[in-house]
Amino acid sequence: MKVKEKEIQDKIDKVYSSDLSKACILPELTTFIQKKYCFTNKQISLKENIIIKNNNRHNEITEELAKDILSNSLYKPESILKGNPEKENYHNFITRIGEDKNTIVLLDVDETKDYYEIVNYHIIDDDGFFWKKKKDKKIRNKKS
């Protein structure tokens, strides 16, 4: 197993061994993602209020599915997109997991905080993904 693949698997294993029914700290993003996007080596916080909010908005997400979503999106993202024009630190981490099915995690990568913080996580369809891509493009074009 290559070093990059081992690093990803080790982080995913830690997610699956975590208890996502309460606040927890997840591993930092992979070295590759940190370098590519100039993120720092910070662990990721999943706060209890986010878990409760997510359970209320997306009650179809079991703890096992939450682990799938967080693992795929954070450690094997296919797209990392800007998430909110008013909140520059918000990034959507998205990975396709099936036909018309993508995992998404909105992560606050605020460098002034001790941890990166998960804002929400769920499943989106392809229309949702394309909408997120258009939003990312608008945000990036405003900066230019």
C-alpha positions, 0 to 999 in steps of 0.5 A, a space after each residue: 500500500 502506498 504511503 498516500 493510500 495508507 494515510 487515507 485509510 488510517 484516517 478513515 479507520 479513526 472516523 469509523 472507530 469514533 462515536 459520532 453520537 456525541 462531540 468528537 475530534 476527527 483526524 486532520 485532512 490528508 497531507 496531499 489536501 493540506 498542501 494542495 489547498 494551503 490548509 494547516 495540519 489541524 484536527 477536525 471538530 464535530 460538535 454536539 450542536 452540529 450533530 443535533 442540527 444535522 440529525 434534525 435536518 437529515 434524520 435519514 442519516 444513521 451514525 454508520 452513514 454519517 461515518 461514510 459521509 465524513 470519511 469519503 468527503 473529508 479524506 477522499 474528496 473529488 471536489 473542494 469548493 467554496 461554500 459561502 460568499 459571506 463566510 470565506 472559510 467555508 468549503 464544501 468537500 464532495 465525493 460521488 458515491 453512486 449514480 446521482 448520489 454525492 457525500 458533502 461536508 461543509 467545513 469551516 477552515 478558519 485558521 484562527 481556531 484550534 480545529 477545523 469545524 464541521 458545519 454540516 454533512 449529508 447526501 446531495 444529488 447531482 443537481 445539488 452538486 452542480 449548483 454547488 459548483 456554480 456557487 463556487 465559481 461565482 464566489 471565486 469570480 467575485 474575488 478576481 
